[in-house]
């Protein structure tokens, strides 16, 4: 029996680039989106964290097919918290403006 050497042209470019092994399915962006979605729940009224969660979730859905469900959860959590944060700011702003209006009307 003769030992056969592997043909270098039969290996894919990804295997050659990654040192002979096939690239692993990474879910880094998907997990980041989920963590940012959960962090926006616990951090309260921040706007940057949910926006970052939405952006990383959208990037993960395009780049990481193995982590689509995780990315979708991160996107939805981020959207819900962003909408709730905006509604709360509008509500608080309305109360402040109403109290200023009442104070100005009663002071005259």
N, C-alpha and C positions, 0 to 999 in steps of 0.2 A: 504494500500500500504506500502510496506517495502522499505526502502531506501537501495540501493545497493552501496556497497563500491567498488572502483575500484580494480581490481586484479593487484597486483604489477608485476606479470609475464607478463601481457599483454602490459605494456609500453616498448618501445624500450630502448636500452642502451643509445642512443643519447638523448632521452627525459629525462632519469634519470640523465645523466651527465650534461645537461644544465638546470637543475632545473625544469623540467616538460614541457618545451616548445621545439618545434622542432627548429633545428638550422636554422638561417636565411641565405639566399644566399648572401654571402659577395662578393664584387667585389674590394677589397682593392688592390690586386696585379694588376688587370686589369687597375684600375684607375691610379695606380702608373706608370705603363708602358706608358699609354697615356700621363701623365704629363711629364714624362722623355722624351718622343718623342717630345712633344711640346717645352719643355725646350731646347732640342738640336737644334731646329729650331732657337730659339731666342738667345741662347748662342754662336752660331757660331762654331768655330773650336775646340771644345772639343772632345776628343775621349772617355772619361770615361762615359759621360752622355748617348750617344747612346748605348754604350755596356751595361750599366746598364738597359736601356730601353728594349733592346733585351732579356736580361736574365730574367728580371721580366715578360716580356710578354710571354716568353716560359713557365715559371713557372705557370703563370696565365691560360694559355690555358689548362694545364694539371689538375690544381687544381680547377678552377672556371668555370664550364660549362656555368653559367649564364652570365659571362662577356667575352665570347670568342670574340665577335666583337670589344669590346673596346680594348682588348689585341692585336688583330690583327692590329688595327689602330696604336697602340703604337709601335708594332714591325716594321711595314712598315715605319712609320715616322723616327724611329731610324735608320733603314737600309739605307734609302735614305740620311739622314744627315751624316751618317758615310761614305758612299761612296763619297758624295760630298766633305766632309772634306779631305778624303784621296786624291782625285783627285786634289783639290786645293793645298794641301801641295806638291804634286808631281810637279804641274805646277810652284809654287813659287820656289821650289828647283831647277827646271830646269832653270828658269830665273837667279837665283843667280849663279848657276854653269856656265851658258853661259856668264854672265857678268864678272865673275872672269877669265874665259878663254880668253875673249876679252881683258881684262885689262892686263893679263900676256902676251898675244901675241903682244900687241901694246907697251908694256914697254921694249921689248928686242931690 
